[in-house]
Amino acid sequence: MSLKSSILYLENVNVSFDGFRALRDLSLTVKPGEMRAIIGPNGAGKTTMMDVITGKTKPDNGRVLFDETVN
């Protein structure tokens, strides 16, 4: 993944809630002009991922950048 050309960059993001791993080693890159769809069943971590991107939830580890560092 290329950080330099990305508008959204997630690298090895992990989030746990009371021992439940909601996100495990999530990596995602979105470049200008790209569209991505996030789909999955209930409990797959979609909302947790969005909460990490917006800064609402702090990841246990990993890196999140959305035009600037979020965490």
Backbone torsions as a table, in degrees:
resi	resn	phi	psi	omega
1	MET	NA	145.2	-178.0
2	SER	-109.8	114.9	179.7
3	LEU	-70.4	-38.3	-173.3
4	LYS	-59.6	-40.3	-175.4
5	SER	-99.0	11.2	-174.8
6	SER	-99.5	146.5	170.5
7	ILE	-98.0	-20.9	174.0
8	LEU	-136.6	130.0	-175.2
9	TYR	-141.9	117.7	174.2
10	LEU	-119.9	133.7	-177.7
11	GLU	-134.4	116.8	175.3
12	ASN	49.7	48.9	-178.0
13	VAL	-82.8	131.7	177.0
14	ASN	-127.7	136.9	175.9
15	VAL	-137.4	131.5	176.7
16	SER	-126.6	144.9	174.5
17	PHE	-124.8	110.2	179.0
18	ASP	48.8	45.4	178.0
19	GLY	89.4	-13.7	177.8
20	PHE	-87.9	123.3	-179.4
21	ARG	-86.7	103.5	-178.7
22	ALA	-78.5	-36.5	176.0
23	LEU	-132.0	134.7	-179.5
24	ARG	-129.4	112.5	176.2
25	ASP	51.1	45.0	179.3
26	LEU	-75.1	126.9	174.3
27	SER	-130.2	136.1	-177.2
28	LEU	-155.3	139.1	175.2
29	THR	-129.5	134.6	173.7
30	VAL	-126.4	123.9	179.9
31	LYS	-99.0	160.5	178.1
32	PRO	-54.0	134.3	179.1
33	GLY	88.5	-11.9	179.0
34	GLU	-84.1	150.4	171.3
35	MET	-122.5	139.6	177.7
36	ARG	-129.8	146.6	174.2
37	ALA	-115.8	134.4	177.8
38	ILE	-108.8	113.7	-179.1
39	ILE	-126.5	158.5	177.1
40	GLY	163.0	166.0	-179.1
41	PRO	-72.0	168.1	174.9
42	ASN	-54.9	136.6	178.6
43	GLY	85.0	6.6	-177.7
44	ALA	-80.1	-15.3	178.0
45	GLY	107.7	10.5	-178.2
46	LYS	-61.7	-49.0	-179.1
47	THR	-67.3	-39.8	177.6
48	THR	-60.7	-41.8	177.6
49	MET	-60.1	-45.7	179.3
50	MET	-65.0	-37.2	177.6
51	ASP	-64.8	-35.5	176.6
52	VAL	-68.7	-43.1	-179.6
53	ILE	-62.0	-40.6	-178.3
54	THR	-82.2	-10.0	180.0
55	GLY	92.3	0.5	179.8
56	LYS	-67.2	-38.0	179.3
57	THR	-117.7	130.8	178.8
58	LYS	-89.4	128.6	179.1
59	PRO	-70.7	153.8	175.5
60	ASP	-65.5	-38.2	173.8
61	ASN	-162.1	173.3	-176.0
62	GLY	107.5	-177.2	-176.1
63	ARG	-133.3	137.6	-179.8
64	VAL	-132.8	123.3	176.3
65	LEU	-130.8	129.7	177.1
66	PHE	-132.2	87.4	-171.7
67	ASP	66.3	-24.1	175.8
68	GLU	-157.5	170.6	-178.7
69	THR	-67.4	130.5	177.9
70	VAL	-91.9	-37.7	-180.0
71	ASN	-119.8	NA	NA
